[in-house]
Amino acid sequence: MGGGDIYLQFSRGDEEIAELFTDIRVKRHAARVLVLLLRDIDLKSREMERVCDLRHPEVSIALSDLIDRKWVKKVSKKAENKGRPVLIYHLQIEDTVPFYPC
C-alpha cells in the first residue's frame, strides 16, 4: 500500500469531495472509493474497505460501478506466493477526461 497511515485516512475534506460527487449522481460508496483513488495510488479492495470504512460488498459494488463508467481500471498482479492473483485498482483518468489545451 502506498503512503503512511495518515495519508490513507478519509478526512472531512474527503467527505466533502465525496458529497460533491453524490450531487452529480455518483452513488455514495462509489464516491468515497473514487475520492480515495484520486490520490493517485493503486489499492486492493481490502485496503479501500479499511480506509473508506465500507464492507466488502459495498466496495465491490462501488468498484463495479466505477469500472462500468470506465473511471477505474482493474489490474491483475501475480501474487508473491502461490495462489490467486491480487487485483489492484487505479484511476483511469487519461481515458476518462478529455484534455483540451488552452
N, C-alpha and C positions, 0 to 999 in steps of 0.2 A: 504494500500500500504506500502511496506517495505522501510525503508530508508528515508532520508530527500530529499529536493528538489535538493540539489547539487548532491546527489548520483544518482538521477533519471533525469539526463540530458544527452543528446547524445553529447559526446565530439569529438574533432578532432581525438583523438586516436580511439574512437569507429568507426568513419567514415573509418579510415584506415583499421581496422579489417574487417569491412563490405566489403570493397573493395577486401580484400583477399578472402573472401567467394565468391564474384562475379567472381573472377578469376577461381574458381573451379566450375563454372556454377550454383551457387545458385543465384536465382533471387534477384534483388536489394532490394526490400521491405522485402523479406524473410530474407535476410542477416542482415538487420537492426533490425528486430524483434529477430533474433537469437542472435545477439550481446547483445541485452538488456537482454535476458533470461540467457545469460552466467553469469550474476551477481548473479545467484542462488537465485532469488526472484520470488515468484508467483505473476502474474499480471492478471488483467482483460484486455480485449481487449481495453476498453476505455482508460486505463492508457497507453497502448502501443501506441495508436493513439497520445496521447499528447506528450509523451517522444520522439517518433520517428518522429514526425511531419508528420504523414500519415493520410489519410482519412479512414473512417470505411471500405469501400470496399477493400482498399489496404491491410489493416491489416487482414481482413477476408481471402483474397486470400493467403496472406503470411502464415497465420496460417494453412490453409488447406494444403498448400504445405509441411510445416514442419511436420504436423501430418501424412501426407501420407508417408513421409520419416521415420516416427517413431522417430523423433528427439524431438518432443514436445508432451506432454500429456495434454488432456483437462479433468478437473475435475469439476463436478457439485457440487456446495456448496449451501446448503439451505440458502435462504435469511433470514435476521433477521426479516423482516416483512413478511406479506403475499405477494404472488406473485410468479413470476418466479424465479427459482434458478439462482444463479450467476455462470457464467463459469469462472474458473480460469485456467490459462495455466502455465505450468512449463517445464523446460528442462528435457528430459528423457535420460540423459547421461548414466546411468548404463546399459540400454538396447541398446544403440547406439554404444558405443565404447568398443570393447573387451579389457579387461585388461590382459596384459601379463607380469607377474612378471619377473624381471631380474634374 
